[in-house]
């Protein structure tokens, strides 16, 4: 398994983080449009499924919830509709947070690297990340940081692209993501690098069974995952013992 994301020509955690941050800064103004367009609007369904999975936690009257790598805030906002308390959102890309704030001005947002959160140990009931883990410079460090801030018995939910288990559909999906998606994404966003990097990052990211095994190795319990949309996305959930 790769240690973390590997943008082309970039080495070292600080350089990787800087490259990823700069890449997202460039696409932030049209990020939502591209997400909906390139996924044929199915991304909204993926987030609804995630909210449904963690709804029991969200509805606790004293729930403390954080969505890391929140980007423009779609998952955070979706969870807020079900949550009895305020859902926190964090991201290390300021322009993404600016868009999120425009969509939900009451949302408690803060700028932070997900590998070093300004959150006390064992303080959260739920931590989520949607389509952000594969951009970490160090996947295991990110999982450890998520576990650090969870209370014992707290839940982690990770929504992420993955490789479809069916070989025939995987071939079709890879053709779309490597040949069509970069052309459309580049034309609309103006960023060729971003929409070449993003599908490549999916190919290099651990598949769903491997990620589940890594989570267990990092000390999570009751790890499980569900495929969505023919296996192009997986939702992992687990608890901190």
mmCIF file of the C-alpha atoms, coordinates in Angstrom:
data_MODEL
# 
_entry.id   MODEL 
# 
loop_
_atom_site.group_PDB 
_atom_site.id 
_atom_site.type_symbol 
_atom_site.label_atom_id 
_atom_site.label_alt_id 
_atom_site.label_comp_id 
_atom_site.label_asym_id 
_atom_site.label_entity_id 
_atom_site.label_seq_id 
_atom_site.pdbx_PDB_ins_code 
_atom_site.Cartn_x 
_atom_site.Cartn_y 
_atom_site.Cartn_z 
_atom_site.occupancy 
_atom_site.B_iso_or_equiv 
_atom_site.pdbx_formal_charge 
_atom_site.auth_seq_id 
_atom_site.auth_comp_id 
_atom_site.auth_asym_id 
_atom_site.auth_atom_id 
_atom_site.pdbx_PDB_model_num 
ATOM 1   C CA . UNK A 1 1   ? 0.000   0.000  0.000   1.00 0.00 ? 1   UNK A CA 1 
ATOM 2   C CA . UNK A 1 2   ? 1.252   3.485  -0.808  1.00 0.00 ? 2   UNK A CA 1 
ATOM 3   C CA . UNK A 1 3   ? 2.111   5.506  2.293   1.00 0.00 ? 3   UNK A CA 1 
ATOM 4   C CA . UNK A 1 4   ? 0.053   8.414  0.993   1.00 0.00 ? 4   UNK A CA 1 
ATOM 5   C CA . UNK A 1 5   ? -0.870  10.340 -2.109  1.00 0.00 ? 5   UNK A CA 1 
ATOM 6   C CA . UNK A 1 6   ? 1.867   10.829 -4.679  1.00 0.00 ? 6   UNK A CA 1 
ATOM 7   C CA . UNK A 1 7   ? 1.316   13.813 -6.988  1.00 0.00 ? 7   UNK A CA 1 
ATOM 8   C CA . UNK A 1 8   ? 3.644   13.745 -10.007 1.00 0.00 ? 8   UNK A CA 1 
ATOM 9   C CA . UNK A 1 9   ? 7.111   15.104 -9.332  1.00 0.00 ? 9   UNK A CA 1 
ATOM 10  C CA . UNK A 1 10  ? 6.421   15.879 -5.670  1.00 0.00 ? 10  UNK A CA 1 
ATOM 11  C CA . UNK A 1 11  ? 8.232   14.416 -2.659  1.00 0.00 ? 11  UNK A CA 1 
ATOM 12  C CA . UNK A 1 12  ? 7.997   14.875 1.101   1.00 0.00 ? 12  UNK A CA 1 
ATOM 13  C CA . UNK A 1 13  ? 4.910   15.450 3.242   1.00 0.00 ? 13  UNK A CA 1 
ATOM 14  C CA . UNK A 1 14  ? 5.156   19.261 3.215   1.00 0.00 ? 14  UNK A CA 1 
ATOM 15  C CA . UNK A 1 15  ? 5.512   19.463 -0.559  1.00 0.00 ? 15  UNK A CA 1 
ATOM 16  C CA . UNK A 1 16  ? 2.673   16.985 -1.051  1.00 0.00 ? 16  UNK A CA 1 
ATOM 17  C CA . UNK A 1 17  ? 0.394   19.009 1.237   1.00 0.00 ? 17  UNK A CA 1 
ATOM 18  C CA . UNK A 1 18  ? 1.331   22.247 -0.543  1.00 0.00 ? 18  UNK A CA 1 
ATOM 19  C CA . UNK A 1 19  ? 0.663   20.714 -3.974  1.00 0.00 ? 19  UNK A CA 1 
ATOM 20  C CA . UNK A 1 20  ? -2.723  19.305 -2.963  1.00 0.00 ? 20  UNK A CA 1 
ATOM 21  C CA . UNK A 1 21  ? -3.751  22.573 -1.272  1.00 0.00 ? 21  UNK A CA 1 
ATOM 22  C CA . UNK A 1 22  ? -2.780  24.622 -4.334  1.00 0.00 ? 22  UNK A CA 1 
ATOM 23  C CA . UNK A 1 23  ? -4.609  22.209 -6.622  1.00 0.00 ? 23  UNK A CA 1 
ATOM 24  C CA . UNK A 1 24  ? -7.851  22.557 -4.637  1.00 0.00 ? 24  UNK A CA 1 
ATOM 25  C CA . UNK A 1 25  ? -7.464  26.326 -4.415  1.00 0.00 ? 25  UNK A CA 1 
ATOM 26  C CA . UNK A 1 26  ? -7.536  26.417 -8.207  1.00 0.00 ? 26  UNK A CA 1 
ATOM 27  C CA . UNK A 1 27  ? -10.740 24.402 -8.604  1.00 0.00 ? 27  UNK A CA 1 
ATOM 28  C CA . UNK A 1 28  ? -12.693 25.686 -5.569  1.00 0.00 ? 28  UNK A CA 1 
ATOM 29  C CA . UNK A 1 29  ? -14.982 28.111 -7.488  1.00 0.00 ? 29  UNK A CA 1 
ATOM 30  C CA . UNK A 1 30  ? -16.312 25.332 -9.743  1.00 0.00 ? 30  UNK A CA 1 
ATOM 31  C CA . UNK A 1 31  ? -15.791 22.350 -7.475  1.00 0.00 ? 31  UNK A CA 1 
ATOM 32  C CA . UNK A 1 32  ? -19.490 21.755 -6.735  1.00 0.00 ? 32  UNK A CA 1 
ATOM 33  C CA . UNK A 1 33  ? -20.503 22.073 -10.385 1.00 0.00 ? 33  UNK A CA 1 
ATOM 34  C CA . UNK A 1 34  ? -17.863 19.557 -11.425 1.00 0.00 ? 34  UNK A CA 1 
ATOM 35  C CA . UNK A 1 35  ? -18.717 17.105 -8.651  1.00 0.00 ? 35  UNK A CA 1 
ATOM 36  C CA . UNK A 1 36  ? -22.369 17.029 -9.692  1.00 0.00 ? 36  UNK A CA 1 
ATOM 37  C CA . UNK A 1 37  ? -21.665 17.009 -13.408 1.00 0.00 ? 37  UNK A CA 1 
ATOM 38  C CA . UNK A 1 38  ? -18.916 14.388 -13.495 1.00 0.00 ? 38  UNK A CA 1 
ATOM 39  C CA . UNK A 1 39  ? -20.776 12.047 -11.137 1.00 0.00 ? 39  UNK A CA 1 
ATOM 40  C CA . UNK A 1 40  ? -24.105 12.565 -12.966 1.00 0.00 ? 40  UNK A CA 1 
ATOM 41  C CA . UNK A 1 41  ? -25.429 13.976 -9.659  1.00 0.00 ? 41  UNK A CA 1 
ATOM 42  C CA . UNK A 1 42  ? -24.952 10.628 -7.911  1.00 0.00 ? 42  UNK A CA 1 
ATOM 43  C CA . UNK A 1 43  ? -22.608 12.258 -5.374  1.00 0.00 ? 43  UNK A CA 1 
ATOM 44  C CA . UNK A 1 44  ? -25.695 13.564 -3.584  1.00 0.00 ? 44  UNK A CA 1 
ATOM 45  C CA . UNK A 1 45  ? -26.906 9.977  -3.104  1.00 0.00 ? 45  UNK A CA 1 
ATOM 46  C CA . UNK A 1 46  ? -23.536 8.927  -1.681  1.00 0.00 ? 46  UNK A CA 1 
ATOM 47  C CA . UNK A 1 47  ? -23.725 11.638 0.952   1.00 0.00 ? 47  UNK A CA 1 
ATOM 48  C CA . UNK A 1 48  ? -27.323 10.750 1.829   1.00 0.00 ? 48  UNK A CA 1 
ATOM 49  C CA . UNK A 1 49  ? -26.254 7.142  2.383   1.00 0.00 ? 49  UNK A CA 1 
ATOM 50  C CA . UNK A 1 50  ? -23.439 8.335  4.626   1.00 0.00 ? 50  UNK A CA 1 
ATOM 51  C CA . UNK A 1 51  ? -25.803 10.465 6.706   1.00 0.00 ? 51  UNK A CA 1 
ATOM 52  C CA . UNK A 1 52  ? -28.188 7.535  7.055   1.00 0.00 ? 52  UNK A CA 1 
ATOM 53  C CA . UNK A 1 53  ? -25.358 5.298  8.265   1.00 0.00 ? 53  UNK A CA 1 
ATOM 54  C CA . UNK A 1 54  ? -24.374 7.699  11.074  1.00 0.00 ? 54  UNK A CA 1 
ATOM 55  C CA . UNK A 1 55  ? -27.851 9.062  11.842  1.00 0.00 ? 55  UNK A CA 1 
ATOM 56  C CA . UNK A 1 56  ? -28.052 7.437  15.270  1.00 0.00 ? 56  UNK A CA 1 
ATOM 57  C CA . UNK A 1 57  ? -24.983 9.374  16.383  1.00 0.00 ? 57  UNK A CA 1 
ATOM 58  C CA . UNK A 1 58  ? -26.153 12.622 14.799  1.00 0.00 ? 58  UNK A CA 1 
ATOM 59  C CA . UNK A 1 59  ? -29.441 12.517 16.680  1.00 0.00 ? 59  UNK A CA 1 
ATOM 60  C CA . UNK A 1 60  ? -27.870 12.299 20.123  1.00 0.00 ? 60  UNK A CA 1 
ATOM 61  C CA . UNK A 1 61  ? -28.645 15.536 21.996  1.00 0.00 ? 61  UNK A CA 1 
ATOM 62  C CA . UNK A 1 62  ? -25.014 16.041 23.013  1.00 0.00 ? 62  UNK A CA 1 
ATOM 63  C CA . UNK A 1 63  ? -23.281 14.715 19.877  1.00 0.00 ? 63  UNK A CA 1 
ATOM 64  C CA . UNK A 1 64  ? -19.931 16.270 18.962  1.00 0.00 ? 64  UNK A CA 1 
ATOM 65  C CA . UNK A 1 65  ? -19.339 15.857 15.238  1.00 0.00 ? 65  UNK A CA 1 
ATOM 66  C CA . UNK A 1 66  ? -16.519 16.953 12.923  1.00 0.00 ? 66  UNK A CA 1 
ATOM 67  C CA . UNK A 1 67  ? -16.310 16.640 9.140   1.00 0.00 ? 67  UNK A CA 1 
ATOM 68  C CA . UNK A 1 68  ? -12.651 16.887 8.114   1.00 0.00 ? 68  UNK A CA 1 
ATOM 69  C CA . UNK A 1 69  ? -11.535 17.777 4.585   1.00 0.00 ? 69  UNK A CA 1 
ATOM 70  C CA . UNK A 1 70  ? -15.023 19.267 4.386   1.00 0.00 ? 70  UNK A CA 1 
ATOM 71  C CA . UNK A 1 71  ? -14.264 21.124 1.153   1.00 0.00 ? 71  UNK A CA 1 
ATOM 72  C CA . UNK A 1 72  ? -17.276 23.163 0.123   1.00 0.00 ? 72  UNK A CA 1 
ATOM 73  C CA . UNK A 1 73  ? -19.329 21.662 2.943   1.00 0.00 ? 73  UNK A CA 1 
ATOM 74  C CA . UNK A 1 74  ? -21.792 19.327 1.243   1.00 0.00 ? 74  UNK A CA 1 
ATOM 75  C CA . UNK A 1 75  ? -21.495 16.433 3.696   1.00 0.00 ? 75  UNK A CA 1 
ATOM 76  C CA . UNK A 1 76  ? -21.307 18.763 6.688   1.00 0.00 ? 76  UNK A CA 1 
ATOM 77  C CA . UNK A 1 77  ? -24.508 20.520 5.592   1.00 0.00 ? 77  UNK A CA 1 
ATOM 78  C CA . UNK A 1 78  ? -26.258 17.199 4.934   1.00 0.00 ? 78  UNK A CA 1 
ATOM 79  C CA . UNK A 1 79  ? -25.347 15.957 8.414   1.00 0.00 ? 79  UNK A CA 1 
ATOM 80  C CA . UNK A 1 80  ? -26.413 19.240 10.009  1.00 0.00 ? 80  UNK A CA 1 
ATOM 81  C CA . UNK A 1 81  ? -29.958 18.659 8.764   1.00 0.00 ? 81  UNK A CA 1 
ATOM 82  C CA . UNK A 1 82  ? -30.093 15.528 10.953  1.00 0.00 ? 82  UNK A CA 1 
ATOM 83  C CA . UNK A 1 83  ? -27.918 16.633 13.857  1.00 0.00 ? 83  UNK A CA 1 
ATOM 84  C CA . UNK A 1 84  ? -29.206 17.826 17.215  1.00 0.00 ? 84  UNK A CA 1 
ATOM 85  C CA . UNK A 1 85  ? -26.101 20.018 17.673  1.00 0.00 ? 85  UNK A CA 1 
ATOM 86  C CA . UNK A 1 86  ? -23.751 21.974 15.406  1.00 0.00 ? 86  UNK A CA 1 
ATOM 87  C CA . UNK A 1 87  ? -21.556 19.971 13.018  1.00 0.00 ? 87  UNK A CA 1 
ATOM 88  C CA . UNK A 1 88  ? -18.002 21.297 12.832  1.00 0.00 ? 88  UNK A CA 1 
ATOM 89  C CA . UNK A 1 89  ? -16.186 21.462 9.511   1.00 0.00 ? 89  UNK A CA 1 
ATOM 90  C CA . UNK A 1 90  ? -12.468 21.740 8.804   1.00 0.00 ? 90  UNK A CA 1 
ATOM 91  C CA . UNK A 1 91  ? -10.276 21.917 5.723   1.00 0.00 ? 91  UNK A CA 1 
ATOM 92  C CA . UNK A 1 92  ? -6.740  23.076 4.978   1.00 0.00 ? 92  UNK A CA 1 
ATOM 93  C CA . UNK A 1 93  ? -7.763  24.886 1.781   1.00 0.00 ? 93  UNK A CA 1 
ATOM 94  C CA . UNK A 1 94  ? -9.056  28.373 2.577   1.00 0.00 ? 94  UNK A CA 1 
ATOM 95  C CA . UNK A 1 95  ? -10.924 28.976 -0.726  1.00 0.00 ? 95  UNK A CA 1 
ATOM 96  C CA . UNK A 1 96  ? -12.888 25.748 -0.150  1.00 0.00 ? 96  UNK A CA 1 
ATOM 97  C CA . UNK A 1 97  ? -13.910 26.980 3.306   1.00 0.00 ? 97  UNK A CA 1 
ATOM 98  C CA . UNK A 1 98  ? -14.926 30.307 1.784   1.00 0.00 ? 98  UNK A CA 1 
ATOM 99  C CA . UNK A 1 99  ? -17.385 28.512 -0.506  1.00 0.00 ? 99  UNK A CA 1 
ATOM 100 C CA . UNK A 1 100 ? -18.631 26.378 2.404   1.00 0.00 ? 100 UNK A CA 1 
ATOM 101 C CA . UNK A 1 101 ? -19.237 29.515 4.464   1.00 0.00 ? 101 UNK A CA 1 
ATOM 102 C CA . UNK A 1 102 ? -21.239 31.070 1.644   1.00 0.00 ? 102 UNK A CA 1 
ATOM 103 C CA . UNK A 1 103 ? -23.478 27.988 1.573   1.00 0.00 ? 103 UNK A CA 1 
ATOM 104 C CA . UNK A 1 104 ? -23.926 27.764 5.347   1.00 0.00 ? 104 UNK A CA 1 
ATOM 105 C CA . UNK A 1 105 ? -22.984 30.960 7.137   1.00 0.00 ? 105 UNK A CA 1 
ATOM 106 C CA . UNK A 1 106 ? -23.860 29.555 10.547  1.00 0.00 ? 106 UNK A CA 1 
ATOM 107 C CA . UNK A 1 107 ? -21.539 26.567 10.177  1.00 0.00 ? 107 UNK A CA 1 
ATOM 108 C CA . UNK A 1 108 ? -18.613 26.459 12.641  1.00 0.00 ? 108 UNK A CA 1 
ATOM 109 C CA . UNK A 1 109 ? -15.701 26.144 10.210  1.00 0.00 ? 109 UNK A CA 1 
ATOM 110 C CA . UNK A 1 110 ? -11.969 26.208 10.886  1.00 0.00 ? 110 UNK A CA 1 
ATOM 111 C CA . UNK A 1 111 ? -8.841  25.889 8.782   1.00 0.00 ? 111 UNK A CA 1 
ATOM 112 C CA . UNK A 1 112 ? -6.660  22.925 9.713   1.00 0.00 ? 112 UNK A CA 1 
ATOM 113 C CA . UNK A 1 113 ? -4.535  20.122 8.320   1.00 0.00 ? 113 UNK A CA 1 
ATOM 114 C CA . UNK A 1 114 ? -6.347  16.836 8.967   1.00 0.00 ? 114 UNK A CA 1 
ATOM 115 C CA . UNK A 1 115 ? -3.042  15.212 9.973   1.00 0.00 ? 115 UNK A CA 1 
ATOM 116 C CA . UNK A 1 116 ? -2.730  17.577 12.935  1.00 0.00 ? 116 UNK A CA 1 
ATOM 117 C CA . UNK A 1 117 ? -6.132  18.636 14.222  1.00 0.00 ? 117 UNK A CA 1 
ATOM 118 C CA . UNK A 1 118 ? -6.467  21.327 16.935  1.00 0.00 ? 118 UNK A CA 1 
ATOM 119 C CA . UNK A 1 119 ? -8.894  19.049 18.774  1.00 0.00 ? 119 UNK A CA 1 
ATOM 120 C CA . UNK A 1 120 ? -8.431  17.513 22.213  1.00 0.00 ? 120 UNK A CA 1 
ATOM 121 C CA . UNK A 1 121 ? -7.970  13.774 22.622  1.00 0.00 ? 121 UNK A CA 1 
ATOM 122 C CA . UNK A 1 122 ? -11.147 11.715 22.959  1.00 0.00 ? 122 UNK A CA 1 
ATOM 123 C CA . UNK A 1 123 ? -13.517 14.654 22.389  1.00 0.00 ? 123 UNK A CA 1 
ATOM 124 C CA . UNK A 1 124 ? -15.682 13.655 19.408  1.00 0.00 ? 124 UNK A CA 1 
ATOM 125 C CA . UNK A 1 125 ? -18.558 11.214 18.995  1.00 0.00 ? 125 UNK A CA 1 
ATOM 126 C CA . UNK A 1 126 ? -18.276 11.153 15.200  1.00 0.00 ? 126 UNK A CA 1 
ATOM 127 C CA . UNK A 1 127 ? -15.639 12.124 12.655  1.00 0.00 ? 127 UNK A CA 1 
ATOM 128 C CA . UNK A 1 128 ? -16.267 11.925 8.924   1.00 0.00 ? 128 UNK A CA 1 
ATOM 129 C CA . UNK A 1 129 ? -14.279 12.463 5.753   1.00 0.00 ? 129 UNK A CA 1 
ATOM 130 C CA . UNK A 1 130 ? -15.694 12.392 2.224   1.00 0.00 ? 130 UNK A CA 1 
ATOM 131 C CA . UNK A 1 131 ? -13.312 12.053 -0.718  1.00 0.00 ? 131 UNK A CA 1 
ATOM 132 C CA . UNK A 1 132 ? -10.427 13.445 1.299   1.00 0.00 ? 132 UNK A CA 1 
ATOM 133 C CA . UNK A 1 133 ? -8.491  10.535 2.767   1.00 0.00 ? 133 UNK A CA 1 
ATOM 134 C CA . UNK A 1 134 ? -6.850  9.586  -0.523  1.00 0.00 ? 134 UNK A CA 1 
ATOM 135 C CA . UNK A 1 135 ? -5.289  13.086 -0.675  1.00 0.00 ? 135 UNK A CA 1 
ATOM 136 C CA . UNK A 1 136 ? -3.439  12.635 2.631   1.00 0.00 ? 136 UNK A CA 1 
ATOM 137 C CA . UNK A 1 137 ? 0.346   12.605 2.556   1.00 0.00 ? 137 UNK A CA 1 
ATOM 138 C CA . UNK A 1 138 ? 0.180   9.684  5.023   1.00 0.00 ? 138 UNK A CA 1 
ATOM 139 C CA . UNK A 1 139 ? -2.953  7.517  5.163   1.00 0.00 ? 139 UNK A CA 1 
ATOM 140 C CA . UNK A 1 140 ? -2.077  5.744  8.408   1.00 0.00 ? 140 UNK A CA 1 
ATOM 141 C CA . UNK A 1 141 ? -1.210  8.980  10.169  1.00 0.00 ? 141 UNK A CA 1 
ATOM 142 C CA . UNK A 1 142 ? -4.578  10.363 9.127   1.00 0.00 ? 142 UNK A CA 1 
ATOM 143 C CA . UNK A 1 143 ? -6.386  7.323  10.487  1.00 0.00 ? 143 UNK A CA 1 
ATOM 144 C CA . UNK A 1 144 ? -4.467  7.587  13.757  1.00 0.00 ? 144 UNK A CA 1 
ATOM 145 C CA . UNK A 1 145 ? -5.319  11.278 14.064  1.00 0.00 ? 145 UNK A CA 1 
ATOM 146 C CA . UNK A 1 146 ? -8.995  10.543 13.492  1.00 0.00 ? 146 UNK A CA 1 
ATOM 147 C CA . UNK A 1 147 ? -8.898  7.863  16.172  1.00 0.00 ? 147 UNK A CA 1 
ATOM 148 C CA . UNK A 1 148 ? -7.050  10.155 18.589  1.00 0.00 ? 148 UNK A CA 1 
ATOM 149 C CA . UNK A 1 149 ? -9.844  12.742 18.656  1.00 0.00 ? 149 UNK A CA 1 
ATOM 150 C CA . UNK A 1 150 ? -12.662 10.183 18.949  1.00 0.00 ? 150 UNK A CA 1 
ATOM 151 C CA . UNK A 1 151 ? -14.118 9.256  22.302  1.00 0.00 ? 151 UNK A CA 1 
ATOM 152 C CA . UNK A 1 152 ? -13.992 5.558  23.215  1.00 0.00 ? 152 UNK A CA 1 
ATOM 153 C CA . UNK A 1 153 ? -16.926 4.088  21.334  1.00 0.00 ? 153 UNK A CA 1 
ATOM 154 C CA . UNK A 1 154 ? -16.899 6.983  18.868  1.00 0.00 ? 154 UNK A CA 1 
ATOM 155 C CA . UNK A 1 155 ? -17.504 6.434  15.161  1.00 0.00 ? 155 UNK A CA 1 
ATOM 156 C CA . UNK A 1 156 ? -15.366 7.151  12.114  1.00 0.00 ? 156 UNK A CA 1 
ATOM 157 C CA . UNK A 1 157 ? -16.986 7.210  8.665   1.00 0.00 ? 157 UNK A CA 1 
ATOM 158 C CA . UNK A 1 158 ? -14.925 7.405  5.480   1.00 0.00 ? 158 UNK A CA 1 
ATOM 159 C CA . UNK A 1 159 ? -16.590 7.930  2.094   1.00 0.00 ? 159 UNK A CA 1 
ATOM 160 C CA . UNK A 1 160 ? -14.088 7.453  -0.713  1.00 0.00 ? 160 UNK A CA 1 
ATOM 161 C CA . UNK A 1 161 ? -13.660 6.409  -4.300  1.00 0.00 ? 161 UNK A CA 1 
ATOM 162 C CA . UNK A 1 162 ? -12.327 2.904  -4.795  1.00 0.00 ? 162 UNK A CA 1 
ATOM 163 C CA . UNK A 1 163 ? -11.680 0.349  -7.514  1.00 0.00 ? 163 UNK A CA 1 
ATOM 164 C CA . UNK A 1 164 ? -14.871 -1.536 -8.509  1.00 0.00 ? 164 UNK A CA 1 
ATOM 165 C CA . UNK A 1 165 ? -14.580 -5.257 -7.639  1.00 0.00 ? 165 UNK A CA 1 
ATOM 166 C CA . UNK A 1 166 ? -16.179 -6.353 -10.927 1.00 0.00 ? 166 UNK A CA 1 
ATOM 167 C CA . UNK A 1 167 ? -13.424 -6.554 -13.570 1.00 0.00 ? 167 UNK A CA 1 
ATOM 168 C CA . UNK A 1 168 ? -15.628 -5.624 -16.537 1.00 0.00 ? 168 UNK A CA 1 
ATOM 169 C CA . UNK A 1 169 ? -17.128 -2.591 -14.854 1.00 0.00 ? 169 UNK A CA 1 
ATOM 170 C CA . UNK A 1 170 ? -13.693 -1.632 -13.472 1.00 0.00 ? 170 UNK A CA 1 
ATOM 171 C CA . UNK A 1 171 ? -12.356 -1.484 -17.047 1.00 0.00 ? 171 UNK A CA 1 
ATOM 172 C CA . UNK A 1 172 ? -15.237 0.767  -18.125 1.00 0.00 ? 172 UNK A CA 1 
ATOM 173 C CA . UNK A 1 173 ? -14.850 2.988  -15.056 1.00 0.00 ? 173 UNK A CA 1 
ATOM 174 C CA . UNK A 1 174 ? -11.097 3.341  -15.530 1.00 0.00 ? 174 UNK A CA 1 
ATOM 175 C CA . UNK A 1 175 ? -11.583 4.302  -19.172 1.00 0.00 ? 175 UNK A CA 1 
ATOM 176 C CA . UNK A 1 176 ? -14.067 7.015  -18.173 1.00 0.00 ? 176 UNK A CA 1 
ATOM 177 C CA . UNK A 1 177 ? -11.998 8.347  -15.279 1.00 0.00 ? 177 UNK A CA 1 
ATOM 178 C CA . UNK A 1 178 ? -8.680  8.343  -17.154 1.00 0.00 ? 178 UNK A CA 1 
ATOM 179 C CA . UNK A 1 179 ? -9.856  9.512  -20.579 1.00 0.00 ? 179 UNK A CA 1 
ATOM 180 C CA . UNK A 1 180 ? -13.140 11.397 -20.362 1.00 0.00 ? 180 UNK A CA 1 
ATOM 181 C CA . UNK A 1 181 ? -13.177 12.882 -16.871 1.00 0.00 ? 181 UNK A CA 1 
ATOM 182 C CA . UNK A 1 182 ? -9.834  14.739 -17.240 1.00 0.00 ? 182 UNK A CA 1 
ATOM 183 C CA . UNK A 1 183 ? -10.945 16.341 -20.513 1.00 0.00 ? 183 UNK A CA 1 
ATOM 184 C CA . UNK A 1 184 ? -14.290 17.535 -19.106 1.00 0.00 ? 184 UNK A CA 1 
ATOM 185 C CA . UNK A 1 185 ? -12.807 18.552 -15.758 1.00 0.00 ? 185 UNK A CA 1 
ATOM 186 C CA . UNK A 1 186 ? -9.992  20.500 -17.376 1.00 0.00 ? 186 UNK A CA 1 
ATOM 187 C CA . UNK A 1 187 ? -12.301 22.271 -19.814 1.00 0.00 ? 187 UNK A CA 1 
ATOM 188 C CA . UNK A 1 188 ? -14.702 23.424 -17.113 1.00 0.00 ? 188 UNK A CA 1 
ATOM 189 C CA . UNK A 1 189 ? -12.271 24.130 -14.261 1.00 0.00 ? 189 UNK A CA 1 
ATOM 190 C CA . UNK A 1 190 ? -9.331  25.372 -16.306 1.00 0.00 ? 190 UNK A CA 1 
ATOM 191 C CA . UNK A 1 191 ? -7.037  23.060 -14.337 1.00 0.00 ? 191 UNK A CA 1 
ATOM 192 C CA . UNK A 1 192 ? -5.498  20.234 -16.333 1.00 0.00 ? 192 UNK A CA 1 
ATOM 193 C CA . UNK A 1 193 ? -3.354  19.050 -13.410 1.00 0.00 ? 193 UNK A CA 1 
ATOM 194 C CA . UNK A 1 194 ? -6.288  18.670 -10.998 1.00 0.00 ? 194 UNK A CA 1 
ATOM 195 C CA . UNK A 1 195 ? -8.427  16.439 -13.173 1.00 0.00 ? 195 UNK A CA 1 
ATOM 196 C CA . UNK A 1 196 ? -5.478  14.340 -14.255 1.00 0.00 ? 196 UNK A CA 1 
ATOM 197 C CA . UNK A 1 197 ? -4.335  13.896 -10.649 1.00 0.00 ? 197 UNK A CA 1 
ATOM 198 C CA . UNK A 1 198 ? -7.739  13.018 -9.190  1.00 0.00 ? 198 UNK A CA 1 
ATOM 199 C CA . UNK A 1 199 ? -8.431  9.813  -11.201 1.00 0.00 ? 199 UNK A CA 1 
ATOM 200 C CA . UNK A 1 200 ? -4.810  8.728  -10.801 1.00 0.00 ? 200 UNK A CA 1 
ATOM 201 C CA . UNK A 1 201 ? -5.147  9.178  -7.039  1.00 0.00 ? 201 UNK A CA 1 
ATOM 202 C CA . UNK A 1 202 ? -8.095  6.769  -7.048  1.00 0.00 ? 202 UNK A CA 1 
ATOM 203 C CA . UNK A 1 203 ? -6.055  4.099  -8.850  1.00 0.00 ? 203 UNK A CA 1 
ATOM 204 C CA . UNK A 1 204 ? -3.237  4.405  -6.288  1.00 0.00 ? 204 UNK A CA 1 
ATOM 205 C CA . UNK A 1 205 ? -5.515  4.459  -3.233  1.00 0.00 ? 205 UNK A CA 1 
ATOM 206 C CA . UNK A 1 206 ? -6.048  1.177  -1.326  1.00 0.00 ? 206 UNK A CA 1 
ATOM 207 C CA . UNK A 1 207 ? -9.087  -0.794 -2.430  1.00 0.00 ? 207 UNK A CA 1 
ATOM 208 C CA . UNK A 1 208 ? -11.944 -1.220 0.026   1.00 0.00 ? 208 UNK A CA 1 
ATOM 209 C CA . UNK A 1 209 ? -10.824 -4.536 1.604   1.00 0.00 ? 209 UNK A CA 1 
ATOM 210 C CA . UNK A 1 210 ? -7.258  -3.229 2.016   1.00 0.00 ? 210 UNK A CA 1 
ATOM 211 C CA . UNK A 1 211 ? -8.430  0.000  3.655   1.00 0.00 ? 211 UNK A CA 1 
ATOM 212 C CA . UNK A 1 212 ? -10.603 -2.007 6.047   1.00 0.00 ? 212 UNK A CA 1 
ATOM 213 C CA . UNK A 1 213 ? -7.603  -4.133 7.000   1.00 0.00 ? 213 UNK A CA 1 
ATOM 214 C CA . UNK A 1 214 ? -5.439  -1.045 7.545   1.00 0.00 ? 214 UNK A CA 1 
ATOM 215 C CA . UNK A 1 215 ? -8.098  0.470  9.805   1.00 0.00 ? 215 UNK A CA 1 
ATOM 216 C CA . UNK A 1 216 ? -8.096  -2.694 11.894  1.00 0.00 ? 216 UNK A CA 1 
ATOM 217 C CA . UNK A 1 217 ? -4.295  -2.583 12.070  1.00 0.00 ? 217 UNK A CA 1 
ATOM 218 C CA . UNK A 1 218 ? -4.536  1.000  13.332  1.00 0.00 ? 218 UNK A CA 1 
ATOM 219 C CA . UNK A 1 219 ? -6.748  -0.092 16.207  1.00 0.00 ? 219 UNK A CA 1 
ATOM 220 C CA . UNK A 1 220 ? -10.292 0.456  14.955  1.00 0.00 ? 220 UNK A CA 1 
ATOM 221 C CA . UNK A 1 221 ? -12.955 -2.118 15.800  1.00 0.00 ? 221 UNK A CA 1 
ATOM 222 C CA . UNK A 1 222 ? -16.197 -3.236 14.108  1.00 0.00 ? 222 UNK A CA 1 
ATOM 223 C CA . UNK A 1 223 ? -14.786 -2.144 10.750  1.00 0.00 ? 223 UNK A CA 1 
ATOM 224 C CA . UNK A 1 224 ? -17.179 -2.614 7.860   1.00 0.00 ? 224 UNK A CA 1 
ATOM 225 C CA . UNK A 1 225 ? -17.693 -1.187 4.399   1.00 0.00 ? 225 UNK A CA 1 
ATOM 226 C CA . UNK A 1 226 ? -20.415 -0.943 1.802   1.00 0.00 ? 226 UNK A CA 1 
ATOM 227 C CA . UNK A 1 227 ? -19.975 -0.459 -1.928  1.00 0.00 ? 227 UNK A CA 1 
ATOM 228 C CA . UNK A 1 228 ? -22.130 2.032  -3.815  1.00 0.00 ? 228 UNK A CA 1 
ATOM 229 C CA . UNK A 1 229 ? -22.818 2.560  -7.523  1.00 0.00 ? 229 UNK A CA 1 
ATOM 230 C CA . UNK A 1 230 ? -21.307 -0.701 -8.794  1.00 0.00 ? 230 UNK A CA 1 
ATOM 231 C CA . UNK A 1 231 ? -18.363 -0.336 -6.431  1.00 0.00 ? 231 UNK A CA 1 
ATOM 232 C CA . UNK A 1 232 ? -16.862 2.973  -7.557  1.00 0.00 ? 232 UNK A CA 1 
ATOM 233 C CA . UNK A 1 233 ? -17.371 4.329  -4.037  1.00 0.00 ? 233 UNK A CA 1 
ATOM 234 C CA . UNK A 1 234 ? -17.106 2.655  -0.646  1.00 0.00 ? 234 UNK A CA 1 
ATOM 235 C CA . UNK A 1 235 ? -18.304 3.830  2.748   1.00 0.00 ? 235 UNK A CA 1 
ATOM 236 C CA . UNK A 1 236 ? -16.171 2.529  5.617   1.00 0.00 ? 236 UNK A CA 1 
ATOM 237 C CA . UNK A 1 237 ? -17.366 2.821  9.192   1.00 0.00 ? 237 UNK A CA 1 
ATOM 238 C CA . UNK A 1 238 ? -15.654 1.786  12.394  1.00 0.00 ? 238 UNK A CA 1 
ATOM 239 C CA . UNK A 1 239 ? -15.505 2.522  16.096  1.00 0.00 ? 239 UNK A CA 1 
ATOM 240 C CA . UNK A 1 240 ? -12.758 3.413  18.516  1.00 0.00 ? 240 UNK A CA 1 
ATOM 241 C CA . UNK A 1 241 ? -12.589 0.717  21.197  1.00 0.00 ? 241 UNK A CA 1 
# 
